[in-house]
Amino acid sequence: MELEVVRCSAGRWKLIEQHWFSTVSESVVWRHFYYIKSHLTWQQAQSYCRSYYTDLLTIYTKSGESLVNMYDYHSWISLYKVKKNNWKWSNGANFYYDVWAHHEPDKGESCATIYYSSKRFYGNNCENSNFFYCQKKQHPYHYDYTFIPQSKSWLEAQQYCRSEFHDLATFEYVDYWYYPVQWQDFPVWTGLHRDGETWMWSTGVSDYRNWALNETGNNSDCVSISSLGKKMATQNCSDRFPFVCIRESQDQENLGQGNLFLVKENKTWREALEHCQTLESPYDSDMHFELVGLQPEDHDSVMNKVKEADTEVYVVLPPPPLPPAEQHCGVLFKNDMCSVKIADCTEKKNFLCDGSY
């Protein structure tokens, strides 16, 4: 019998009756995501991730991109230090309110940012790179504020705002900044980059792409993902943006955020299903896990994980009706990118768990 499941590069996944042999292993490979708010060039971000984690972000599936929280950001405002402990707005207005974050500002920091999550002010080195808010005066007591998702030093941001708007944002009164300082869409580095004529990830193999509208992929050699829309765009590799690191771990207690996990532990199909369903993320109570099913958009990411397994890998089969119960469980083979085998569910295999909301 034959069942078309999804298309793949060599044709399509097919169900084929097959038996197999298994080996024993005991490790589970988990993936953790770490959003780094500091602005670095692509190469600096890659170096940082490789030094402290595993590498820059690789996205395998659409569900995977949604698991990375990239909402927080620092943004330049026009507040700067005139002399010791004396801060002013760039329009000359005095700074009255105690809205500094705890232990802020530090000595040697002469420019200020506002932090999205807390709406508190932070001292910052004026030469650092951040996004920023510009303002345009509509009438004597009203300003329009615009978030600029470009990474600039404080002086560069001020010059940009004075050229294109009126000035860097001046929030003289508390109510001024609560409305405009909201979720914003801005670029975040991923590990995708061009090496010669070939697009490749900094680590891992994935064909996943989610290009922004009118993005040709020919403009520059490094790729960002937008923090809210999750759309990919080419960027100059020397530009500075926040970034996401990944760390692979075999410690279930440090599960963190992740979506597709290879379990290198041999279990029957039923045991594998129950194992996935009992997994919990200590960092996100809303996430639940299931044995991986076969979806067309997930083919490449699933097969990339299967290549890392010690045995064939259990999956959940879609309809139509399947063979008798003792032989109705599907497995994927490391050396066969387009076939799903049907065999005895009591055989013990590696398996994949998928986290979702």
C-alpha positions in Angstrom: 0.0 0.0 0.0 1.1 3.6 -0.6 0.0 6.8 1.1 1.1 10.3 0.0 1.9 12.4 3.0 3.9 15.5 1.9 6.2 16.4 -1.0 9.9 16.4 -0.4 13.0 17.2 -2.4 13.3 13.8 -3.9 9.6 13.2 -4.5 7.2 12.6 -1.6 6.9 10.8 1.7 5.4 7.3 1.2 4.3 4.6 3.7 6.1 1.3 3.1 5.8 -1.9 5.1 9.1 -2.4 6.8 10.8 -3.9 9.9 14.0 -2.8 11.6 16.6 -3.3 14.3 17.2 -0.9 17.1 20.1 0.1 19.4 20.2 1.6 22.9 20.9 5.2 23.9 20.0 7.4 26.8 20.4 11.1 25.9 17.8 13.7 25.1 18.8 16.7 22.9 17.0 20.0 23.9 17.2 23.4 22.3 17.2 26.6 24.3 16.7 30.1 22.9 18.3 33.2 24.4 17.4 36.7 23.2 20.3 39.1 23.6 19.2 42.8 23.7 22.7 44.2 23.0 23.3 45.5 19.5 26.2 43.8 17.6 27.2 43.2 14.0 26.3 39.8 12.6 29.8 38.5 13.0 30.1 39.8 16.6 26.8 38.2 17.4 27.9 34.9 16.0 31.1 35.0 18.0 29.2 35.9 21.1 26.8 33.0 20.7 29.6 30.5 20.0 31.5 31.7 23.1 28.7 31.6 25.6 26.0 29.3 24.0 26.1 27.1 20.9 25.5 29.4 17.9 23.2 32.0 16.4 19.5 31.1 15.9 18.5 28.5 13.3 14.8 28.3 12.6 13.5 24.9 11.5 9.7 25.5 11.4 7.1 28.3 11.6 6.1 27.1 15.0 9.7 27.4 16.1 9.9 31.1 15.2 6.9 31.9 17.4 8.6 30.4 20.5 11.3 33.1 20.6 10.3 36.1 22.7 11.9 39.2 21.2 9.7 42.0 22.6 12.1 43.8 24.9 14.3 46.7 23.7 16.2 49.8 24.8 15.6 53.0 23.0 17.5 56.3 23.0 15.7 59.4 24.4 17.1 62.9 24.4 18.1 62.8 28.1 21.8 63.3 28.7 24.2 64.2 31.5 25.4 67.8 31.6 27.7 67.4 34.7 27.9 65.1 37.7 24.3 64.0 38.7 22.8 66.7 36.6 20.7 65.4 33.7 18.8 67.5 31.1 16.7 67.0 28.0 18.4 68.1 24.7 15.8 70.9 24.4 17.3 72.4 27.6 14.4 71.4 29.9 15.3 70.2 33.4 14.9 66.6 34.3 12.7 66.3 37.5 11.4 62.8 37.8 13.0 59.9 39.6 12.2 57.2 37.0 15.6 55.6 36.9 15.8 51.8 37.2 17.4 50.4 40.3 21.1 51.3 40.6 20.9 53.5 37.5 22.7 55.4 36.1 26.2 54.0 36.5 29.2 56.3 36.6 30.6 57.1 33.2 27.2 56.8 31.5 26.2 60.1 30.0 23.2 59.2 27.8 19.8 57.6 28.6 17.6 54.9 27.2 14.1 53.9 28.1 13.4 50.2 28.5 10.2 48.9 27.0 9.2 46.3 29.7 9.6 48.5 32.8 9.2 52.0 31.2 12.2 52.9 33.4 15.3 55.0 32.3 18.8 53.5 32.1 22.2 55.2 31.8 24.1 54.1 28.7 27.4 54.8 27.0 26.6 57.3 24.3 28.7 55.4 21.8 26.6 52.2 22.2 24.0 51.4 19.5 20.3 51.4 20.2 17.0 52.0 18.5 15.4 55.4 19.3 12.3 57.5 19.4 12.0 60.8 17.4 9.4 63.5 18.1 7.6 66.0 16.0 5.8 68.9 17.6 2.2 69.2 16.5 1.2 72.1 18.7 2.7 73.7 21.8 1.6 70.9 24.1 1.4 67.9 21.9 4.2 65.8 20.2 4.0 62.8 17.9 6.5 60.2 18.7 8.0 57.8 16.1 9.9 54.6 16.8 13.0 54.2 14.5 14.1 50.6 14.2 17.6 51.6 13.2 20.7 51.0 15.3 22.6 54.2 16.1 24.7 55.9 18.7 23.0 58.7 20.8 24.6 61.5 18.7 23.7 59.7 15.4 20.1 59.2 16.6 19.9 62.9 17.6 21.2 64.0 14.2 18.7 61.7 12.4 15.8 63.0 14.4 16.7 66.6 13.9 17.0 66.0 10.2 13.9 63.9 9.6 11.6 65.0 12.5 12.3 67.6 15.2 14.5 66.0 17.9 15.1 62.9 19.9 12.1 62.1 22.1 11.8 64.4 25.2 9.5 62.9 27.8 9.2 65.8 30.3 6.1 64.3 31.9 5.4 60.8 33.0 2.3 60.4 30.9 4.3 61.2 27.7 6.1 58.0 27.4 3.6 55.4 28.5 1.5 55.6 25.3 4.2 55.6 22.6 6.7 53.2 24.2 4.9 50.0 23.2 5.6 46.8 21.3 7.5 47.6 18.2 8.7 45.6 15.2 12.5 45.7 14.8 15.2 43.5 13.2 16.9 40.7 15.2 19.8 38.8 13.8 19.4 35.1 12.9 22.1 32.7 11.8 21.1 32.7 8.2 23.7 34.3 5.9 25.1 34.0 2.3 28.3 32.2 1.8 29.3 32.9 -1.9 26.1 32.1 -3.8 24.7 29.7 -1.1 22.3 30.6 1.8 23.3 28.7 4.9 22.7 28.8 8.6 25.5 29.4 11.2 24.7 25.9 12.6 22.4 23.2 11.5 20.6 22.6 8.2 17.2 24.1 7.4 15.4 25.2 4.3 13.0 27.4 6.3 12.4 30.9 4.9 9.8 33.5 5.7 10.8 36.5 3.6 9.2 39.9 4.0 7.1 41.2 1.2 9.2 42.4 -1.7 12.4 41.0 -0.1 14.4 39.5 -3.0 17.2 38.1 -0.8 19.7 39.8 -3.1 20.4 43.0 -1.2 22.9 41.9 1.5 24.5 38.8 2.9 23.1 38.5 6.5 19.5 37.9 7.5 17.3 39.3 10.4 13.9 38.3 11.5 11.4 41.0 12.6 10.5 40.9 16.3 6.7 40.9 15.9 5.9 39.9 12.3 8.6 37.2 12.2 9.5 38.2 8.6 13.0 37.7 7.3 15.0 40.4 5.5 18.6 40.8 4.3 20.7 43.3 6.1 24.2 44.7 5.8 26.3 42.4 8.0 28.0 45.4 9.6 24.8 46.8 10.9 24.1 46.3 14.6 21.0 44.6 16.0 19.9 42.4 18.9 20.2 38.7 18.2 19.1 35.2 19.4 21.5 32.5 20.5 20.7 28.8 20.8 22.1 26.3 23.2 21.7 22.6 22.8 21.5 20.7 26.1 21.0 17.2 27.3 19.6 18.4 30.6 15.8 18.2 30.8 15.7 20.3 33.9 17.0 23.2 31.8 14.5 22.8 29.1 13.8 26.5 28.5 12.2 27.5 25.3 12.3 25.1 22.3 10.0 23.3 19.9 11.5 20.2 18.2 13.4 17.8 20.5 15.1 14.5 19.5 14.9 12.0 22.3 17.7 9.5 22.0 16.0 7.0 24.2 14.5 3.8 22.9 10.7 3.4 23.6 7.7 1.7 22.0 5.4 4.0 20.0 2.9 4.2 22.9 5.7 4.9 25.4 7.1 7.6 23.1 3.7 9.2 22.8 3.2 9.3 26.6 6.8 10.5 27.2 6.2 13.6 25.0 2.8 14.3 26.6 4.2 14.3 30.1 7.0 16.8 29.3 6.7 20.2 30.9 8.6 23.4 30.4 9.6 24.9 33.8 9.7 28.4 32.1 6.3 28.2 30.2 3.3 26.5 31.7 1.3 27.1 28.5 3.6 24.9 26.4 2.6 21.3 25.7 4.4 18.5 23.9 3.3 15.8 21.5 4.9 13.1 19.4 5.8 14.7 16.1 3.3 14.4 13.3 4.0 14.8 9.6 3.2 18.2 8.2 4.4 19.4 4.8 6.0 22.6 6.1 8.0 20.7 8.7 9.5 18.0 6.4 13.0 19.4 6.2 13.3 20.3 9.9 12.1 16.9 11.0 14.5 15.1 8.6 17.4 17.2 9.8 16.7 16.0 13.4 16.2 12.4 12.2 19.8 12.5 10.9 21.0 13.0 14.5 19.2 9.9 15.8 20.7 6.5 16.8 17.8 4.5 15.3 14.8 5.1 13.1 12.4 7.7 14.6 8.8 7.3 15.5 6.2 9.8 14.1 2.4 10.2 14.1 0.8 9.1 10.9 -2.1 11.1 9.2 -5.2 9.5 7.7 -6.4 7.6 5.6 -7.1 4.3 7.5 -4.0 2.4 8.4 -2.9 -1.3 8.5 -3.8 -3.6 11.5 -3.0 -2.2 15.0 0.2 -4.2 15.6 1.8 -2.7 12.5 0.3 0.8 12.2 3.1 2.9 13.6 5.3 5.1 11.3 9.0 5.6 11.5 11.5 7.8 9.5 14.9 6.5 8.3 18.1 8.6 8.5 19.2 7.5 5.0 15.8 7.8 3.2 14.5 11.4 3.0 11.2 10.5 1.4 9.9 7.3 3.0 7.8 6.6 6.1 7.9 2.9 7.1 5.0 1.0 8.7 5.9 -1.7 11.3 5.4 -3.2 14.7 4.5 -0.5 17.4 6.2 -2.6 20.1 9.7 -2.1 18.7 11.7 0.5 20.6 13.0 3.5 18.8 14.2 7.1 19.2 11.5 9.7 18.7 10.8 13.4 18.3 8.7 15.6 20.6 7.2 18.9 19.4 6.4 21.8 21.7 3.5 24.2 20.9 0.9 26.4 22.5 
